[in-house]
Amino acid sequence: MIKGKKILATVLMCFACMAVMAQGRPKVGLVLGGGGAKGAAECGALKVIEKAGVPIDYIVGTSIGSIVGGLYSMGYRSGDIEQMFKSQEWTSLLTDRNDSLGHKLFGRDSLGVHYILGFPVRRKHTAEADTLPGIFKGAKVLALLDSMVSKSPVANHVRGVRRIPFRCVAVDVAHGNFREVVLSTDSARLDSCMRASMAIPGVFKPMRIGNNVLIDGGALNNLPVDVARKMGADIVIAIDLQQNKHDDYKSPLSFLKGVNGASDWLKNRPDIAKYNEMRKSADVYINPDLGKYDVMSFKPKAIDAMIEMGEKAANKQYRELEKVAKKVKGRKKSKR
């Protein structure tokens, strides 16, 4: 009996020591920037981060980065998200195209949405079809995200897979001025958070969450390193999909006086100042050279090329990633 108590005490002490060690080690935050189709490059970069053995404690994303990051937080790995990029029919997905009506010149579905050749052009004003500005509702994107979240390793309690704390950035436009909002599953469903963060103004309808009307987070913070720091990250790895750094940007609307909302944003471009601050504050900065591709480069060859470019850019930082892994885990360098 006494021997059993001693064994139990020893085991409890080991767990306590492990807990103290875990609390004492540096925490790593992963920040994933926005960039539409260029988000495929983040899959390539994640492959290298995984290979280097860097443990991720926090994830923050904006726009497409919120989708990659949100799925990663639910236990999907780089290869799984890469497959998601490659397997989608993006034109149909992003435009809410109704393939069943694609053969008809004109059509209308049960929600009162009018179509020309399967593409939505006008919506009946109903509770189901909201009237916020934006060409596409993003219903198919939301359905895809909901499906992937529900089928994720975390949702299905896969052994050994933990949920990584996640945040994403959106911008509230409901109260006159643009206001940055940090979303988490404490405030809304994960799929809704990701969809809100990628609501490109004028393209996708804003997402209502609570009293907020939310658009793409890139309008104010496209590389939210500061959010990762606030979550507790000591070391931040940032994957930036932008090419133009705007170091000497001057707004052509600087002459405007007394403006607010969208006009104020166009005049001052606070997103540029914030972006330059964020990219310079990351501890490990991965910036794939994606110059020939843009936010709508969803063709298969382009996706393959961008994944490879992301991997190449991360490999350039491989030694830094190994240093992070060694610092956090105290282990020997992994072989490339």
N, C-alpha and C positions, 0 to 999 in steps of 0.2 A: 504493500500500500504506500509506504513511505517512498520506495523507489519510483513508483508510478507518479507520485506528486513531484518528485525531483525532475523527472523527464518532462512533465507538463510545464513546470516552471522554466526549464531550459528552453523549451519550444516557444513559450510566450515571450521570453527574453529575446530570442532570436528575431521573432516578429517585430518586437518593439525596436530593436536595433535597425532592422530593415526599414521600418517606418521613418525613423530619425534620419537615416542615410538618404532615403528618397526625398524627404523634405529639404535636406541640406543641399542636394545637387542642383546645378543650374537647370532652369526650365527652358525648353525650346519652343518658340512660336514659329509657325509657318504662315506666311502671308502670300496670298495669291491674287494678283492684279487682274483687272478687267481688260477685255480686248476681243470679245465675240469669238469667232472661229479660231483666233490665235490661241485660245485657251488649250487647244490640242498640244501646244508646246509645253504646257504645264505637266501633262502626262509624261512626256519624255524626261523633264527635269525631276519629277517624282521618282522615276525609275532609279536615277543616280543617287538621290537622297536615300532611298531604301537600300541600295547597294552599299552605301557608305555606312549604313547601320545607325543613322541618326534617329533617336527616339523623339517623336513629336508629342508635345504636351498640350499645345493650343493651336487652333487653326482660325484664321480670319480671311475672308474673301470679299471681293467686290465684283458684281456683274457675273461674267462667266467664271471668275475665280470663286464666287460664292457657290456655284454649282459643283465645280471640281472639289472645293474644300468641304462643302456640306456632305457630299457622298463619301469623301475620304474619312470624314469624322465618324461615319456610320460603318466603317470596317471594310469598305471597298479599297482595293489597292490600285496602283497605277495601271496595271494591265486591264483591270475591270473597267476603269473609266475610259481608257483608250478604246476598248471595244465598244463602249457606249458612243463615242465620237464616230467610230467607223460604221456602226450598224444603223444609224438614223437616216431617214429620208428628210433632210433638213428643210427643203423648200416646203414640204407639207407640214412639218413640225412647227416651224416658226411662223408660217402664214395662216395657220388654222385651216389650211386647205381641206375641203371635204371631198375626198377622192370618189365617194359614191355619186357626187354630182358633177364630177369633172367632165363627163361626156356631154353635159347639157350647157347650152349657151347661158340660160338663166335658171335659177333654182332658189328654193328657200327651205330652211330646215325647221324643226319643231320649235326652236327658240325664236323664230322670226328673223333669223339672219339671212340676208339676201346674198346670193352668189352669182358670179359670172365665171363660167368655166371652172367652177369649184372653188374660186377664191372669194372670201367675204368682202362685200363692198358697202353694205348698209345694214344696220341693225334696228329692229323694231324696239321701241322704248318699253322694255318690260323689266321686271325685277330680275329675271334671269340674265338678260343681256344688258349689262350696266352701260351707262352713257358717259363714262369718263373719256376724255380725249385720248386718241390712239388708234392706229389703223387696225391692229390685231389684238385680240383679247388674250392670247397666250394660253388658251385652254389646253391645247395638246402638250405644251411644255409642262404645264402644271400637272397634267395626268401622268406624263412620263416620270417626273420627279417623285410624285406620290407613289407610283409603282416601284421605283427603284429604292425609295426609303423603306417601304413595307417589306421588300425582299432582301434588304441589306443583312449582312452578317450580324450586326448589332441587334436589329429588330427580331432576328430569328435566334438570338441567344447562342450564337456559335461560340464554342468553348475557346477561351483564350483571347477573344476579341473584345476590346473595351471601346466604349464611346469616348471620343476625344472632344473636350470642350470646344465649342464652335460659336463664332459670331460672324455676321456679315453686315455690310454697310448699305444703307439706302438713303434717299433724300426725301424729306417730307415737303410737299408743295401746297399743303392745305391752309397754311396760315400766313399767306402773303409773301414771306421770304423763304428762300431755300434753307432747310435745316437738316444737318446730318443726323441720322438715326442709326443706332447700332441695334441690330436684331438678334434675338436668340430664341431658343425653344421655350424660354420662360414667357415670352410674349405672344408667340404664334407657332403654328405647325412648321416643321422644318421646310417642307416643300413650298409653303407660302413665303417664308423668309427668303429662300433662294429666288423664287419668281419675282418678288418685289425688288431685290437687289439688281436684277437684270432687265428692268422695265425701261428700255431705251426710250427717251421722250419722243413722242410723235409716232413711234413705231408700235410699241406695246402699250396697252392701256395701263395706267398706274394701278397699283395694288392697294386696296384698302385694308389696313390693319389697325383696329381700334379707331381712334380719331384721326389717324394719319392717312394721307394719300401719298403713296410712295413711288418714286421713280428710281432709275438706275443710280447706284451709289457712286459711280464714276463721275457724276456731276460735281461732287465735292471732294471725294477721297478715293482715288482709284488704286492706291497702294497703302492700305491702312495699317502701317507699322505701329502707329501710336495705339491702336486698339489692342494689338497683341501685347504691347508693353503693359497696358492697363489691366489686362487679364492676368499678368504675372510673369510674362516671358522675360528671361534674362538675356537670352540669345535669340535673335530674329533672323530667319532665313526668308528672303523675299524673292519671289519670281515676278518679274516685271515684263509685261508684254508690249510696252510702249517703245517707240524708236525716237520720236522727236522730244527732246528734253525741255524745250522752251526756256532755256536759261535767260534769254534776253527778251522775253515776250513783252510787247506793249499793245494794249487793246486799241483797236481803231475806234472804239466807242468811249474812250477816256474823257471826251468832252461832255458827256451826258451829266446832267445835274438832277438830284432829287429823285432817283429811280429806285425801284425795288423789284423783288421777285426775279423773273427771267431777265429783265433789262439790267438789273444790278449785277446779275451773274455774268452777262455778256460784257458788261463794262469792266468789271474787276477780275473776272476769271479766277476766283479763289481756289479752284481746283488745281490750277497750275502751280501756284505758290505752295500749296499743301503737298502736291505730288513731288516737287523738287526737294522739299524738306524730308519727306518720307523715304525716298529712294536713297538719300545720302545717310540716313540714320540706321539702315539695315546693317547687321553684322556680316551676313553673307548675302551678296547681291547677285542674282542670276538674271541676265537680260539677253534672251535669245535674239539673234539677228533675223528678224522677220520682215525686213523692209519691203519685199515684193508682195507680201500677203496683207489682207485687210480683214475687217470684222466679219465679212461675208464669204470668206474663202473656205467654203465647206465641201468643195469637191474632194473626192477620195485621195487623189494624188497630192493635193495641197495639204490635207490632214496628215498624210504619211510624212511629207516633207517637214511639216512644222513639229511633229513629234520628234523627228530626228534632230531638228535644230535645237529643240529644248534640251534634249539629251546631251548634245554637243556643248551647249552653253553651261550646263551643270557640271559636265566633266572638266571644264576649265577651272571650276571652283572645287574640284574633288579633294584637293589637299586641305582646303579650308573646312570642307564638310567632315573629313576624317578627324581634323582637330576638334571640331565640335563633338563628334561621337566619342572621341577619347576623353575629352573634358567632362562630358556628361556621364559616360558609362565607365570610364577608367579602364578601357580595354585596349588591346593591341590593335594596330592598324589592320584593316581588312585588306585582302588581296584584290586587285582590280582584275 
